[in-house]
Amino acid sequence: MKRMVVFIALLALASLIYGQKSIDDLFDKYSGKVGYVTLTFKGDMLKLLNLDEKCRNRDNKPINITEIRILAPDNETVQTDNFCDLIIKKLKLNDYEEFISVNKSDQGMKVLIRADGNSIREFLLVSGGDDNVLIQVKGKMTFDQAERLSSEVSGDYATDMLPNQ
């Protein structure tokens, strides 16, 4: 019985480690590659965000972001049909919940989250078409904070994809 419990615990740990690997592999694959730009923000720089009133929720609680990574192709040197589709195919989608999805012919945007109870520990924004980008935000945030972050990061992109009224 003890062996079974230990085996299940090790299996769960391995799946958690492997689940993070696919997104890390994407950043590793394109980091430093000609035609792609990667940005990583960690540590003290992100702690400054907690001091900004705009980075707080309605209860005045700061967003606890530990890392932000951005991957984008240089549109002038790299031709990608749809970056969103390319990235989504390489992700292990069963590790994420779809938070928001917007699709329009040759453009797409998805916001995926990895939740832990009532908080979100990872937030991914994948956009393809005219604005190709992958944004990963790690930390601990509420669903309200993630929703606000999603709307601020995507800006008018999602509304620009909607038909004119």
C-alpha atoms as an extended CHARMM CRD file, in Angstrom:
* protein
*
       165  EXT
         1         1  MET       CA              0.0000000000        0.0000000000        0.0000000000  PROA      1               0.0000000000
         2         2  LYS       CA              2.8320000000        2.3980000000        0.8880000000  PROA      2               0.0000000000
         3         3  ARG       CA              4.5200000000        1.6610000000       -2.4220000000  PROA      3               0.0000000000
         4         4  MET       CA              1.3040000000        2.4510000000       -4.2560000000  PROA      4               0.0000000000
         5         5  VAL       CA              0.9500000000        5.8160000000       -2.4780000000  PROA      5               0.0000000000
         6         6  VAL       CA              4.6070000000        6.6800000000       -3.1450000000  PROA      6               0.0000000000
         7         7  PHE       CA              4.2230000000        5.6570000000       -6.7980000000  PROA      7               0.0000000000
         8         8  ILE       CA              1.1200000000        7.8320000000       -7.2350000000  PROA      8               0.0000000000
         9         9  ALA       CA              2.8410000000       10.7720000000       -5.5290000000  PROA      9               0.0000000000
        10        10  LEU       CA              5.8820000000       10.4440000000       -7.8000000000  PROA      10              0.0000000000
        11        11  LEU       CA              3.6550000000       10.1370000000      -10.8490000000  PROA      11              0.0000000000
        12        12  ALA       CA              1.7730000000       13.2970000000       -9.8680000000  PROA      12              0.0000000000
        13        13  LEU       CA              5.0360000000       15.1700000000       -9.2850000000  PROA      13              0.0000000000
        14        14  ALA       CA              6.4120000000       14.0380000000      -12.6350000000  PROA      14              0.0000000000
        15        15  SER       CA              3.2720000000       15.1880000000      -14.4410000000  PROA      15              0.0000000000
        16        16  LEU       CA              3.5020000000       18.6150000000      -12.7760000000  PROA      16              0.0000000000
        17        17  ILE       CA              7.1240000000       18.9960000000      -13.8060000000  PROA      17              0.0000000000
        18        18  TYR       CA              6.4820000000       17.6900000000      -17.3220000000  PROA      18              0.0000000000
        19        19  GLY       CA              3.3730000000       19.8680000000      -17.6850000000  PROA      19              0.0000000000
        20        20  GLN       CA              5.4450000000       23.0260000000      -17.2800000000  PROA      20              0.0000000000
        21        21  LYS       CA              8.0310000000       21.7030000000      -19.7080000000  PROA      21              0.0000000000
        22        22  SER       CA              6.0650000000       22.3760000000      -22.9080000000  PROA      22              0.0000000000
        23        23  ILE       CA              5.8830000000       26.1440000000      -22.3510000000  PROA      23              0.0000000000
        24        24  ASP       CA              9.5220000000       26.2210000000      -21.2340000000  PROA      24              0.0000000000
        25        25  ASP       CA             10.4870000000       24.2750000000      -24.3620000000  PROA      25              0.0000000000
        26        26  LEU       CA              8.7650000000       26.8950000000      -26.5340000000  PROA      26              0.0000000000
        27        27  PHE       CA             10.6830000000       29.7390000000      -24.9270000000  PROA      27              0.0000000000
        28        28  ASP       CA             13.9350000000       27.7520000000      -25.1000000000  PROA      28              0.0000000000
        29        29  LYS       CA             13.3640000000       26.8750000000      -28.7620000000  PROA      29              0.0000000000
        30        30  TYR       CA             12.8100000000       30.4510000000      -29.9140000000  PROA      30              0.0000000000
        31        31  SER       CA             15.0080000000       32.3250000000      -27.4130000000  PROA      31              0.0000000000
        32        32  GLY       CA             17.9870000000       33.8330000000      -29.1960000000  PROA      32              0.0000000000
        33        33  LYS       CA             16.7790000000       32.5410000000      -32.5550000000  PROA      33              0.0000000000
        34        34  VAL       CA             17.0260000000       34.9920000000      -35.4450000000  PROA      34              0.0000000000
        35        35  GLY       CA             13.6570000000       36.5740000000      -36.1090000000  PROA      35              0.0000000000
        36        36  TYR       CA             12.2550000000       36.1300000000      -32.5950000000  PROA      36              0.0000000000
        37        37  VAL       CA             12.2800000000       38.3770000000      -29.5510000000  PROA      37              0.0000000000
        38        38  THR       CA             12.0170000000       37.0520000000      -25.9950000000  PROA      38              0.0000000000
        39        39  LEU       CA             11.6870000000       39.1900000000      -22.8940000000  PROA      39              0.0000000000
        40        40  THR       CA             11.7760000000       37.9710000000      -19.2930000000  PROA      40              0.0000000000
        41        41  PHE       CA             10.9420000000       40.0190000000      -16.2130000000  PROA      41              0.0000000000
        42        42  LYS       CA             11.6240000000       38.5960000000      -12.7400000000  PROA      42              0.0000000000
        43        43  GLY       CA             12.4250000000       39.5540000000       -9.1940000000  PROA      43              0.0000000000
        44        44  ASP       CA             12.6790000000       43.1050000000       -7.9150000000  PROA      44              0.0000000000
        45        45  MET       CA             11.3400000000       44.6460000000      -11.1220000000  PROA      45              0.0000000000
        46        46  LEU       CA              8.0490000000       42.8470000000      -10.5630000000  PROA      46              0.0000000000
        47        47  LYS       CA              7.9530000000       43.7960000000       -6.8830000000  PROA      47              0.0000000000
        48        48  LEU       CA              7.7480000000       47.4110000000       -8.0310000000  PROA      48              0.0000000000
        49        49  LEU       CA              4.4480000000       46.5490000000       -9.7330000000  PROA      49              0.0000000000
        50        50  ASN       CA              2.9640000000       45.7410000000       -6.3410000000  PROA      50              0.0000000000
        51        51  LEU       CA              3.6290000000       49.3290000000       -5.2790000000  PROA      51              0.0000000000
        52        52  ASP       CA              1.5850000000       50.6800000000       -8.1950000000  PROA      52              0.0000000000
        53        53  GLU       CA             -2.0750000000       51.2820000000       -7.3200000000  PROA      53              0.0000000000
        54        54  LYS       CA             -3.1310000000       50.1710000000      -10.8330000000  PROA      54              0.0000000000
        55        55  CYS       CA             -1.7930000000       46.6820000000      -10.1100000000  PROA      55              0.0000000000
        56        56  ARG       CA             -4.1710000000       46.0890000000       -7.2290000000  PROA      56              0.0000000000
        57        57  ASN       CA             -7.6150000000       44.5570000000       -7.2000000000  PROA      57              0.0000000000
        58        58  ARG       CA            -10.8190000000       45.9990000000       -5.7610000000  PROA      58              0.0000000000
        59        59  ASP       CA             -9.8100000000       44.8740000000       -2.2550000000  PROA      59              0.0000000000
        60        60  ASN       CA             -6.5210000000       46.7830000000       -2.7080000000  PROA      60              0.0000000000
        61        61  LYS       CA             -4.5700000000       43.5110000000       -2.7160000000  PROA      61              0.0000000000
        62        62  PRO       CA             -1.4650000000       43.4830000000       -4.9210000000  PROA      62              0.0000000000
        63        63  ILE       CA             -1.0850000000       40.9940000000       -7.7450000000  PROA      63              0.0000000000
        64        64  ASN       CA              1.6730000000       38.5950000000       -6.7490000000  PROA      64              0.0000000000
        65        65  ILE       CA              3.4590000000       38.1650000000      -10.0790000000  PROA      65              0.0000000000
        66        66  THR       CA              6.7530000000       36.2830000000       -9.9460000000  PROA      66              0.0000000000
        67        67  GLU       CA              7.6640000000       36.1450000000      -13.6500000000  PROA      67              0.0000000000
        68        68  ILE       CA              6.5640000000       37.5450000000      -17.0000000000  PROA      68              0.0000000000
        69        69  ARG       CA              7.8690000000       36.1000000000      -20.2710000000  PROA      69              0.0000000000
        70        70  ILE       CA              7.0740000000       37.3730000000      -23.7450000000  PROA      70              0.0000000000
        71        71  LEU       CA              7.8480000000       35.6750000000      -27.0560000000  PROA      71              0.0000000000
        72        72  ALA       CA              7.1320000000       37.3720000000      -30.3650000000  PROA      72              0.0000000000
        73        73  PRO       CA              8.3300000000       36.8720000000      -33.9220000000  PROA      73              0.0000000000
        74        74  ASP       CA              9.9330000000       39.8320000000      -35.6580000000  PROA      74              0.0000000000
        75        75  ASN       CA              7.3020000000       40.3630000000      -38.3420000000  PROA      75              0.0000000000
        76        76  GLU       CA              9.8680000000       41.8390000000      -40.7130000000  PROA      76              0.0000000000
        77        77  THR       CA             12.1090000000       38.7660000000      -40.8450000000  PROA      77              0.0000000000
        78        78  VAL       CA              9.8490000000       35.8390000000      -39.9310000000  PROA      78              0.0000000000
        79        79  GLN       CA              6.7340000000       34.8190000000      -41.8010000000  PROA      79              0.0000000000
        80        80  THR       CA              4.2450000000       32.8930000000      -39.6910000000  PROA      80              0.0000000000
        81        81  ASP       CA              0.8330000000       31.9740000000      -41.0260000000  PROA      81              0.0000000000
        82        82  ASN       CA             -0.7800000000       32.0260000000      -37.6100000000  PROA      82              0.0000000000
        83        83  PHE       CA              1.4400000000       32.1410000000      -34.5610000000  PROA      83              0.0000000000
        84        84  CYS       CA             -1.5230000000       31.3300000000      -32.3070000000  PROA      84              0.0000000000
        85        85  ASP       CA             -2.1340000000       27.9970000000      -34.0650000000  PROA      85              0.0000000000
        86        86  LEU       CA              1.5880000000       27.1960000000      -34.0550000000  PROA      86              0.0000000000
        87        87  ILE       CA              1.8970000000       27.7910000000      -30.3050000000  PROA      87              0.0000000000
        88        88  ILE       CA             -1.3860000000       26.0850000000      -29.3640000000  PROA      88              0.0000000000
        89        89  LYS       CA             -0.3160000000       22.9190000000      -31.2250000000  PROA      89              0.0000000000
        90        90  LYS       CA              2.8570000000       22.7590000000      -29.1310000000  PROA      90              0.0000000000
        91        91  LEU       CA              1.1850000000       23.3390000000      -25.7610000000  PROA      91              0.0000000000
        92        92  LYS       CA             -0.2040000000       20.6260000000      -23.5450000000  PROA      92              0.0000000000
        93        93  LEU       CA             -3.7210000000       22.0500000000      -23.4520000000  PROA      93              0.0000000000
        94        94  ASN       CA             -4.9370000000       19.5990000000      -20.8230000000  PROA      94              0.0000000000
        95        95  ASP       CA             -2.7380000000       21.5190000000      -18.3460000000  PROA      95              0.0000000000
        96        96  TYR       CA             -4.7380000000       24.7250000000      -18.9190000000  PROA      96              0.0000000000
        97        97  GLU       CA             -8.3020000000       26.0130000000      -18.8540000000  PROA      97              0.0000000000
        98        98  GLU       CA             -9.4800000000       28.2460000000      -21.6620000000  PROA      98              0.0000000000
        99        99  PHE       CA            -10.3310000000       31.6230000000      -20.1120000000  PROA      99              0.0000000000
       100       100  ILE       CA            -11.0440000000       33.6820000000      -23.2600000000  PROA      100             0.0000000000
       101       101  SER       CA            -11.0100000000       32.8320000000      -26.9640000000  PROA      101             0.0000000000
       102       102  VAL       CA            -11.4960000000       35.1670000000      -29.9230000000  PROA      102             0.0000000000
       103       103  ASN       CA            -11.2740000000       33.9320000000      -33.5230000000  PROA      103             0.0000000000
       104       104  LYS       CA            -11.6190000000       35.7570000000      -36.8220000000  PROA      104             0.0000000000
       105       105  SER       CA            -10.5570000000       34.1950000000      -40.1550000000  PROA      105             0.0000000000
       106       106  ASP       CA             -6.7610000000       34.6320000000      -40.1070000000  PROA      106             0.0000000000
       107       107  GLN       CA             -6.4700000000       35.9950000000      -36.5540000000  PROA      107             0.0000000000
       108       108  GLY       CA             -6.9060000000       34.4180000000      -33.1730000000  PROA      108             0.0000000000
       109       109  MET       CA             -6.3620000000       35.0520000000      -29.5140000000  PROA      109             0.0000000000
       110       110  LYS       CA             -6.6040000000       32.6830000000      -26.5770000000  PROA      110             0.0000000000
       111       111  VAL       CA             -6.1310000000       33.2940000000      -22.8930000000  PROA      111             0.0000000000
       112       112  LEU       CA             -5.3600000000       30.1170000000      -20.9900000000  PROA      112             0.0000000000
       113       113  ILE       CA             -5.0160000000       29.7830000000      -17.2420000000  PROA      113             0.0000000000
       114       114  ARG       CA             -3.7180000000       27.2410000000      -14.7750000000  PROA      114             0.0000000000
       115       115  ALA       CA             -5.7500000000       27.5170000000      -11.5920000000  PROA      115             0.0000000000
       116       116  ASP       CA             -5.0240000000       26.3760000000       -8.0810000000  PROA      116             0.0000000000
       117       117  GLY       CA             -8.2480000000       26.5330000000       -6.0890000000  PROA      117             0.0000000000
       118       118  ASN       CA             -9.5960000000       30.0870000000       -6.1790000000  PROA      118             0.0000000000
       119       119  SER       CA             -6.3960000000       31.6040000000       -7.5060000000  PROA      119             0.0000000000
       120       120  ILE       CA             -4.5770000000       31.5150000000      -10.8070000000  PROA      120             0.0000000000
       121       121  ARG       CA             -0.9290000000       30.5470000000      -10.7990000000  PROA      121             0.0000000000
       122       122  GLU       CA             -0.2490000000       30.8590000000      -14.5390000000  PROA      122             0.0000000000
       123       123  PHE       CA             -1.7840000000       33.0160000000      -17.2360000000  PROA      123             0.0000000000
       124       124  LEU       CA             -1.0080000000       32.5880000000      -20.9550000000  PROA      124             0.0000000000
       125       125  LEU       CA             -2.0610000000       34.9320000000      -23.7280000000  PROA      125             0.0000000000
       126       126  VAL       CA             -1.4640000000       33.5560000000      -27.2170000000  PROA      126             0.0000000000
       127       127  SER       CA             -2.2100000000       35.7790000000      -30.1750000000  PROA      127             0.0000000000
       128       128  GLY       CA             -1.8220000000       35.1290000000      -33.8790000000  PROA      128             0.0000000000
       129       129  GLY       CA             -2.5180000000       36.9760000000      -37.0910000000  PROA      129             0.0000000000
       130       130  ASP       CA             -1.4730000000       40.6240000000      -37.2500000000  PROA      130             0.0000000000
       131       131  ASP       CA             -0.2160000000       40.6890000000      -33.6540000000  PROA      131             0.0000000000
       132       132  ASN       CA              1.7730000000       37.5170000000      -33.0000000000  PROA      132             0.0000000000
       133       133  VAL       CA              2.7640000000       37.1180000000      -29.3640000000  PROA      133             0.0000000000
       134       134  LEU       CA              2.9380000000       34.6410000000      -26.4870000000  PROA      134             0.0000000000
       135       135  ILE       CA              2.7800000000       36.1450000000      -22.9920000000  PROA      135             0.0000000000
       136       136  GLN       CA              3.2150000000       34.0270000000      -19.8780000000  PROA      136             0.0000000000
       137       137  VAL       CA              2.5310000000       35.4640000000      -16.4270000000  PROA      137             0.0000000000
       138       138  LYS       CA              3.3700000000       33.3550000000      -13.3730000000  PROA      138             0.0000000000
       139       139  GLY       CA              2.3850000000       34.1160000000       -9.8270000000  PROA      139             0.0000000000
       140       140  LYS       CA             -0.7430000000       34.1110000000       -7.7400000000  PROA      140             0.0000000000
       141       141  MET       CA             -3.7310000000       36.2100000000       -8.7310000000  PROA      141             0.0000000000
       142       142  THR       CA             -7.4890000000       36.1670000000       -8.3840000000  PROA      142             0.0000000000
       143       143  PHE       CA             -9.8430000000       35.6260000000      -11.2940000000  PROA      143             0.0000000000
       144       144  ASP       CA            -10.7540000000       39.3460000000      -11.1880000000  PROA      144             0.0000000000
       145       145  GLN       CA             -7.0890000000       40.2870000000      -11.4360000000  PROA      145             0.0000000000
       146       146  ALA       CA             -6.5820000000       37.8610000000      -14.3310000000  PROA      146             0.0000000000
       147       147  GLU       CA             -9.6150000000       39.2560000000      -16.1360000000  PROA      147             0.0000000000
       148       148  ARG       CA             -8.3360000000       42.8120000000      -15.7250000000  PROA      148             0.0000000000
       149       149  LEU       CA             -4.8310000000       41.7630000000      -16.7670000000  PROA      149             0.0000000000
       150       150  SER       CA             -6.2640000000       40.0070000000      -19.8140000000  PROA      150             0.0000000000
       151       151  SER       CA             -8.1910000000       43.0800000000      -20.9350000000  PROA      151             0.0000000000
       152       152  GLU       CA             -5.2030000000       45.3800000000      -20.3190000000  PROA      152             0.0000000000
       153       153  VAL       CA             -2.7440000000       43.1080000000      -22.1290000000  PROA      153             0.0000000000
       154       154  SER       CA             -4.9940000000       42.4290000000      -25.1030000000  PROA      154             0.0000000000
       155       155  GLY       CA             -6.1340000000       46.0760000000      -25.2590000000  PROA      155             0.0000000000
       156       156  ASP       CA             -8.3050000000       46.7790000000      -28.2430000000  PROA      156             0.0000000000
       157       157  TYR       CA             -7.0750000000       43.6880000000      -30.0910000000  PROA      157             0.0000000000
       158       158  ALA       CA            -10.0630000000       41.5430000000      -29.1470000000  PROA      158             0.0000000000
       159       159  THR       CA            -12.5910000000       44.2860000000      -29.8680000000  PROA      159             0.0000000000
       160       160  ASP       CA            -10.8950000000       45.0810000000      -33.1950000000  PROA      160             0.0000000000
       161       161  MET       CA            -11.5570000000       41.4940000000      -34.2460000000  PROA      161             0.0000000000
       162       162  LEU       CA            -15.3000000000       41.8390000000      -33.6360000000  PROA      162             0.0000000000
       163       163  PRO       CA            -17.4990000000       42.8680000000      -36.5860000000  PROA      163             0.0000000000
       164       164  ASN       CA            -18.4640000000       46.5440000000      -36.7790000000  PROA      164             0.0000000000
       165       165  GLN       CA            -21.8740000000       47.2410000000      -35.3210000000  PROA      165             0.0000000000
